[in-house]
């Protein structure tokens, strides 16, 4: 049984960031936000964990680049050595370019796959979708969501006093 | 004290140090063969005009695209772009020393094709192109600072790329006229953007209360400029390596001999590996102080790369001369640019 979700709706990103700061200062857990675009400073205000995507992408880039470099080296030096105008078989300047491109490609694929997995994409529904007007989170509204046993709509309303949220409501999990 | 006011306060000292170094180079040129001190002056000229032209390029891009990123860099970039007329004077040693520095000026026979010295690569053509390009850049800097707009930016960039291709080949590559690389102008353009951005990072022109995202913008620009100039620099090597033509190979082989390859290794480490590695970390990208600490090694790396292009053509004595040349042109340019020019710009445009 997970905690109920309380949503607070705002008109502008700065108020949302301020609201997130207050909620965090009040010790509320399970904070998240839904916005139409990336908001500067929001992940700091929410104290979200640093995503583990970057190290994964870096690792994938190293693996992809290393693999392609080895493949070039194997085909050029061992499998099919061919003397082209006395150039060395281990033609590193050329291999480097391919390895670099392969590294970027591997990092990109890892990033896309990691993004899908990290955002839980195979999941088709989420309780917050049931909230009225929630589709405006992808247009012009900014939502703070709190999923904490200790939080209900009344407490959140008191906490956000003065920030003028458009609405505050609980969503059944 | 923040870097910009500090430079303003020490403009006189800077100019004096530059003048002293210039005097040393002049004495050297009078007492001994003038080729090494002239090459040193050339390295200084290429490095510092690189910052000014990089600033010009950034202002032109900004005039075309708009965006907040350049706004906070303006106190650093504006005076640099406005200072371009200075180089009309600073290029004079090059023009007067043409016959000592450039082998094709003394003996047109070193150029492989007979018509090239007759029609293009001769003393008059060199002087004409240099003066025209510098005059054009000076006008462009004035225009972009006074009335930035899409027309100034677009025409400016078109003129800039053509002029830079001609001038970078004239000044640097024609030291050894048998080597040619078509990407050299573009590579120089990117390296100048890198130098100007690193310079702006060092000067920390941002003000209290500036949006903290600006550091991230600067880091992104620095990253792409470093990656871009690394890419184009490497592409030139790769094309020569793969083409395997004797003249092109000879240019690179000369730059592998003795310690020259270590000079380039230093340049790669400081201007490419270090910034590209350090800026992978988010806390470096978001901190103006960390970017300011990255600036000096990047600038040193750019200077080392330019010395690596120029000095091997002349010989090992060009290296100490290059150090003197960097101080000479730099002292004079910084003193002028961040003293009177910056003060004048500020008076005209307010806190720009």
Interface residues (C-beta under 8 A of the other chain):
Chain A: X40 X41 X58 X85 X87 X93 X94 X96 X97
Chain B: X211 X212 X213 X234 X237 X238 X241 X242 X244 X280
